[in-house]
């Protein structure tokens, strides 16, 4: 029985080392719907808004800009995701949360 326990401990240590060296996965996906936000990873996996962390750079948002001759102005930056956009996701290891990392 001691050999079985020893082997199981070695397996556990190896798995911990692998997970520590590879803390996340990068996944390609596409935007299925924007309201409510849904992202398709594959034929079976569709992420809902609660699973997605969406940085401001991928949303329509206000930004203050200095425009020569006009001064400081608040403008709307139209950078929101659109249906069909191809995106890169970073999946948090051990969790069901995904960060939108880029568009391509």
Backbone as a printed PyTorch tensor [residue, N CA C, xyz], in Angstrom:
tensor([[[  0.8190,  -1.2040,   0.0000],
         [  0.0000,   0.0000,   0.0000],
         [  0.8580,   1.2610,   0.0000]],

        [[  2.0310,   1.2040,   0.6010],
         [  2.9150,   2.3650,   0.6500],
         [  3.3540,   2.7870,  -0.7480]],

        [[  3.5690,   1.8240,  -1.6440],
         [  3.9670,   2.1470,  -3.0220],
         [  2.8830,   2.9230,  -3.7470]],

        [[  1.6240,   2.5410,  -3.5460],
         [  0.4990,   3.2280,  -4.1860],
         [  0.4160,   4.6670,  -3.6800]],

        [[  0.5490,   4.8700,  -2.3930],
         [  0.5200,   6.2250,  -1.8310],
         [  1.6660,   7.0650,  -2.3670]],

        [[  2.8340,   6.4660,  -2.4580],
         [  4.0190,   7.1750,  -2.9590],
         [  3.7950,   7.6110,  -4.3990]],

        [[  3.2510,   6.7190,  -5.2210],
         [  2.9730,   7.0410,  -6.6290],
         [  1.9280,   8.1550,  -6.7240]],

        [[  0.8900,   8.0820,  -5.9150],
         [ -0.1460,   9.1210,  -5.9310],
         [  0.4260,  10.4750,  -5.5090]],

        [[  1.2950,  10.4910,  -4.5300],
         [  1.9420,  11.7380,  -4.1060],
         [  2.8020,  12.3180,  -5.2180]],

        [[  3.5430,  11.4600,  -5.9100],
         [  4.3730,  11.9220,  -7.0370],
         [  3.4790,  12.5110,  -8.1270]],

        [[  2.3720,  11.8600,  -8.4520],
         [  1.4290,  12.3660,  -9.4550],
         [  0.9090,  13.7500,  -9.0570]],

        [[  0.5380,  13.8900,  -7.7830],
         [  0.0120,  15.1660,  -7.2910],
         [  1.0650,  16.2730,  -7.4120]],

        [[  2.3030,  15.9610,  -7.0420],
         [  3.3890,  16.9460,  -7.1320],
         [  3.6480,  17.3450,  -8.5840]],

        [[  3.6360,  16.3850,  -9.4790],
         [  3.8540,  16.6820, -10.9070],
         [  2.7290,  17.5600, -11.4360]],

        [[  1.4930,  17.2590, -11.0920],
         [  0.3600,  18.0680, -11.5540],
         [  0.4540,  19.5000, -11.0260]],

        [[  0.8460,  19.6720,  -9.7940],
         [  0.9980,  21.0140,  -9.2270],
         [  2.0960,  21.7860,  -9.9680]],

        [[  3.1790,  21.1050, -10.3080],
         [  4.2690,  21.7550, -11.0310],
         [  3.8200,  22.1700, -12.4220]],

        [[  3.0600,  21.3250, -13.0970],
         [  2.5570,  21.6450, -14.4370],
         [  1.6240,  22.8480, -14.3620]],

        [[  0.7080,  22.8510, -13.4090],
         [ -0.2390,  23.9640, -13.2760],
         [  0.4660,  25.2650, -12.9240]],

        [[  1.4930,  25.2070, -12.1060],
         [  2.2360,  26.4110, -11.7250],
         [  2.9830,  26.9930, -12.9140]],

        [[  3.4400,  26.1610, -13.8190],
         [  4.1830,  26.6290, -14.9870],
         [  3.3040,  27.0610, -16.1320]],

        [[  2.0250,  26.7640, -16.0790],
         [  1.0870,  27.0740, -17.1600],
         [ -0.1920,  27.6180, -16.5390]],

        [[ -0.1530,  28.8770, -16.0340],
         [ -1.2650,  29.3960, -15.2390],
         [ -2.5300,  29.7490, -16.0200]],

        [[ -2.4690,  29.7540, -17.3550],
         [ -3.6560,  30.1120, -18.1220],
         [ -3.5870,  29.5030, -19.5160]],

        [[ -4.7270,  29.5400, -20.2020],
         [ -4.8240,  29.0940, -21.5860],
         [ -5.2530,  30.2790, -22.4400]],

        [[ -4.7350,  30.3580, -23.6780],
         [ -5.1590,  31.3680, -24.6410],
         [ -6.0510,  30.6590, -25.6510]],

        [[ -7.2350,  31.2070, -25.8770],
         [ -8.2550,  30.5530, -26.6820],
         [ -8.7700,  31.5290, -27.7380]],

        [[ -9.0030,  31.0420, -28.9480],
         [ -9.6660,  31.8590, -29.9590],
         [-11.1740,  31.6350, -29.8360]],

        [[-11.9360,  32.6790, -30.1040],
         [-13.3910,  32.5970, -29.9690],
         [-14.0240,  33.6300, -30.8950]],

        [[-15.3540,  33.6500, -30.9170],
         [-16.0570,  34.6680, -31.7000],
         [-17.2570,  35.1790, -30.9090]],

        [[-17.5910,  36.4360, -31.1600],
         [-18.7220,  37.0680, -30.4790],
         [-19.9950,  36.5760, -31.1540]],

        [[-20.8440,  35.9570, -30.3790],
         [-22.1070,  35.4260, -30.8880],
         [-23.1980,  36.4800, -30.7960]],

        [[-23.1950,  37.2330, -29.6870],
         [-24.2230,  38.2310, -29.4430],
         [-23.6260,  39.3140, -28.5450]],

        [[-24.0530,  40.5630, -28.7300],
         [-23.5190,  41.6400, -27.9080],
         [-24.4650,  42.0860, -26.7960]],

        [[-25.7540,  41.8000, -26.8990],
         [-26.6980,  42.2280, -25.8640],
         [-27.7730,  41.1790, -25.6560]],

        [[-27.6120,  40.3100, -24.6820],
         [-26.5180,  40.2100, -23.7190],
         [-25.2810,  39.5910, -24.3720]],

        [[-24.1130,  39.9110, -23.8050],
         [-22.8550,  39.4410, -24.3670],
         [-22.7550,  37.9250, -24.2610]],

        [[-22.5030,  37.2880, -25.4200],
         [-22.2760,  35.8490, -25.4900],
         [-21.1100,  35.6010, -26.4330]],

        [[-20.2020,  34.7360, -26.0030],
         [-19.0230,  34.4250, -26.7990],
         [-18.9600,  32.9220, -27.0110]],

        [[-18.7600,  32.5280, -28.2830],
         [-18.6870,  31.1040, -28.6320],
         [-17.2280,  30.6790, -28.7220]],

        [[-16.8700,  29.6510, -27.9130],
         [-15.5270,  29.0850, -27.9700],
         [-15.4940,  27.9550, -28.9950]],

        [[-16.4910,  27.0870, -28.9320],
         [-16.6080,  25.9860, -29.8870],
         [-18.0920,  25.6770, -30.0490]],

        [[-18.4110,  24.6170, -30.7660],
         [-19.8140,  24.3000, -31.0440],
         [-20.6380,  24.0940, -29.7810]],

        [[-20.0170,  23.5980, -28.7220],
         [-20.7560,  23.2680, -27.5000],
         [-20.6380,  24.3190, -26.4090]],

        [[-19.6370,  25.1970, -26.4840],
         [-19.3550,  26.1030, -25.3670],
         [-19.6510,  27.5470, -25.7240]],

        [[-20.6470,  28.0980, -25.0400],
         [-20.9980,  29.5060, -25.1920],
         [-20.8870,  30.1560, -23.8180]],

        [[-20.0840,  31.2150, -23.7420],
         [-19.8700,  31.9220, -22.4780],
         [-20.9030,  33.0190, -22.3170]],

        [[-21.3820,  33.1830, -21.0920],
         [-22.3130,  34.2650, -20.7880],
         [-21.5510,  35.4500, -20.2010]],

        [[-22.2270,  36.5680, -20.0950],
         [-21.6080,  37.7960, -19.5950],
         [-20.9470,  37.6070, -18.2300]],

        [[-21.5360,  36.7780, -17.3700],
         [-20.9910,  36.5820, -16.0230],
         [-19.6430,  35.8650, -16.0330]],

        [[-19.3020,  35.2040, -17.1250],
         [-18.0390,  34.4750, -17.2290],
         [-16.9430,  35.2950, -17.9110]],

        [[-17.2920,  36.4830, -18.3960],
         [-16.3820,  37.2620, -19.2390],
         [-15.9410,  38.5270, -18.5100]],

        [[-14.6400,  38.7530, -18.4960],
         [-14.0840,  40.0130, -18.0080],
         [-13.7500,  40.8190, -19.2510]],

        [[-14.4020,  41.9620, -19.3990],
         [-14.2870,  42.7670, -20.6040],
         [-13.5960,  44.0910, -20.2860]],

        [[-12.3130,  44.2310, -20.6530],
         [-11.6110,  45.4980, -20.4100],
         [-12.2680,  46.6550, -21.1740]],

        [[-12.0910,  47.8470, -20.6340],
         [-12.6920,  49.0460, -21.2220],
         [-12.3380,  49.2180, -22.6960]],

        [[-11.1380,  48.8000, -23.0970],
         [-10.6990,  48.9910, -24.4840],
         [-11.5640,  48.2410, -25.4880]],

        [[-12.4200,  47.3200, -25.0180],
         [-13.3180,  46.5790, -25.9100],
         [-14.7730,  46.9770, -25.6960]],

        [[-14.9770,  48.1870, -25.1770],
         [-16.3270,  48.7160, -24.9610],
         [-16.4210,  50.1040, -25.5750]],

        [[-17.6460,  50.5540, -25.8330],
         [-17.8670,  51.9560, -26.1610],
         [-17.7360,  52.7040, -24.8410]],

        [[-16.8930,  53.7380, -24.8130],
         [-16.6640,  54.4490, -23.5490],
         [-16.2830,  55.9050, -23.8110]],

        [[-16.3890,  56.7030, -22.7630],
         [-16.0200,  58.1090, -22.8580],
         [-14.5400,  58.2600, -22.5330]],

        [[-13.8810,  59.1890, -23.2270],
         [-12.4730,  59.4640, -22.9780],
         [-12.2370,  60.9630, -23.1170]],

        [[-11.4410,  61.5010, -22.2180],
         [-11.0920,  62.9220, -22.2790],
         [ -9.8350,  63.0550, -23.1280]],

        [[ -9.8960,  63.9360, -24.1420],
         [ -8.7660,  64.1430, -25.0460],
         [ -8.4590,  65.6280, -25.1730]],

        [[ -7.1820,  65.9030, -25.3680],
         [ -6.7430,  67.2760, -25.6290],
         [ -6.6370,  67.4270, -27.1450]],

        [[ -7.4830,  68.3070, -27.7050],
         [ -7.4940,  68.5120, -29.1510],
         [ -6.9360,  69.9040, -29.4260]],

        [[ -5.8090,  69.9740, -30.1850],
         [ -5.1910,  71.2800, -30.4780],
         [ -6.2000,  72.2500, -31.0930]],

        [[ -6.2250,  73.4400, -30.5620],
         [ -7.1270,  74.4770, -31.0540],
         [ -8.5110,  74.4360, -30.4380]],

        [[ -8.8870,  73.3100, -29.8580],
         [-10.2090,  73.1900, -29.2490],
         [-10.1470,  73.0070, -27.7390]],

        [[ -9.0290,  72.4810, -27.2560],
         [ -8.8860,  72.2490, -25.8230],
         [ -9.2910,  70.8400, -25.4230]],

        [[ -9.6200,  70.7200, -24.1620],
         [ -9.9720,  69.4140, -23.6210],
         [-11.4190,  69.0850, -23.9520]],

        [[-11.6270,  67.9030, -24.5130],
         [-12.9780,  67.4900, -24.9270],
         [-13.2210,  66.0580, -24.4690]],

        [[-14.4640,  65.7660, -24.1610],
         [-14.8590,  64.3940, -23.8640],
         [-15.4730,  63.8120, -25.1290]],

        [[-14.9100,  62.6840, -25.5580],
         [-15.3910,  62.0440, -26.7830],
         [-15.8280,  60.6050, -26.4740]],

        [[-16.6940,  60.0850, -27.3030],
         [-17.1070,  58.6920, -27.1810],
         [-16.2350,  57.8470, -28.0990]],

        [[-15.5560,  56.8810, -27.5270],
         [-14.7330,  55.9570, -28.2970],
         [-15.6030,  54.7410, -28.6040]],

        [[-15.8430,  54.4980, -29.8890],
         [-16.6910,  53.3770, -30.3230],
         [-15.8060,  52.1570, -30.5530]],

        [[-15.5540,  51.3920, -29.4980],
         [-14.6560,  50.2350, -29.5800],
         [-15.3350,  48.9560, -29.1200]],

        [[-16.6690,  48.9840, -29.0010],
         [-17.3920,  47.8210, -28.5070],
         [-17.2800,  46.6200, -29.4260]],

        [[-17.4040,  45.4510, -28.8320],
         [-17.4020,  44.2260, -29.6230],
         [-18.6470,  44.1870, -30.4950]],

        [[-18.5110,  43.5190, -31.6420],
         [-19.6270,  43.3940, -32.5720],
         [-19.8570,  41.9130, -32.8750]],

        [[-21.0880,  41.5730, -33.2190],
         [-21.3990,  40.1950, -33.5900],
         [-20.4370,  39.7350, -34.6790]],

        [[-19.8620,  38.5630, -34.4990],
         [-18.9530,  38.0060, -35.4880],
         [-17.4890,  38.3390, -35.2730]],

        [[-17.1860,  39.2850, -34.3680],
         [-15.7780,  39.6230, -34.1020],
         [-15.0230,  38.3790, -33.6620]],

        [[-13.8100,  38.2060, -34.1810],
         [-12.9120,  37.1310, -33.7490],
         [-12.0480,  37.7080, -32.6300]],

        [[-12.0010,  37.0090, -31.5060],
         [-11.2940,  37.5320, -30.3470],
         [-10.3760,  36.4710, -29.7340]],

        [[ -9.4520,  36.9450, -28.9190],
         [ -8.5940,  36.0720, -28.1260],
         [ -9.0270,  36.1790, -26.6720]],

        [[ -9.1270,  35.0360, -26.0180],
         [ -9.4950,  34.9880, -24.6050],
         [ -8.3580,  34.3790, -23.8090]],

        [[ -8.2180,  34.8260, -22.5890],
         [ -7.3060,  34.1840, -21.6450],
         [ -8.1860,  33.5470, -20.5840]],

        [[ -8.0580,  32.2250, -20.4420],
         [ -8.8500,  31.4960, -19.4560],
         [ -8.0650,  31.3530, -18.1700]],

        [[ -8.6700,  31.7750, -17.0900],
         [ -8.0440,  31.6400, -15.7820],
         [ -7.9790,  30.1610, -15.4160]],

        [[ -6.8120,  29.7030, -15.0060],
         [ -6.6120,  28.2950, -14.6310],
         [ -7.5110,  27.9440, -13.4610]],

        [[ -8.2260,  26.8370, -13.5860],
         [ -9.0580,  26.3430, -12.4990],
         [-10.3700,  27.0780, -12.3420]],

        [[-10.6650,  28.0010, -13.2140],
         [-11.8930,  28.7510, -13.0750],
         [-12.6620,  28.8190, -14.3680]],

        [[-13.8090,  29.4160, -14.3030],
         [-14.6440,  29.5710, -15.4870],
         [-14.7390,  31.0350, -15.8920]],

        [[-13.6500,  31.7810, -15.6610],
         [-13.6320,  33.1780, -16.0810],
         [-12.6480,  33.3560, -17.2080]],

        [[-12.9970,  34.2440, -18.1300],
         [-12.2030,  34.4950, -19.3220],
         [-12.0460,  36.0000, -19.4930]],

        [[-10.8390,  36.4360, -19.8400],
         [-10.5740,  37.8440, -20.0970],
         [-10.4320,  38.0240, -21.6030]],

        [[-11.1440,  39.0020, -22.1610],
         [-10.9560,  39.3250, -23.5700],
         [ -9.6250,  40.0440, -23.6970]],

        [[ -8.7120,  39.4760, -24.4970],
         [ -7.3500,  40.0080, -24.5950],
         [ -7.0710,  40.7080, -25.9070]],

        [[ -7.8520,  40.4380, -26.9280],
         [ -7.5780,  41.0760, -28.2090],
         [ -8.5980,  40.7220, -29.2610]],

        [[ -8.5270,  41.4490, -30.3510],
         [ -9.3700,  41.2100, -31.5390],
         [ -8.4520,  40.8880, -32.6850]],

        [[ -8.9040,  40.0500, -33.6000],
         [ -8.0720,  39.7510, -34.7720],
         [ -8.9290,  39.5450, -35.9870]]])
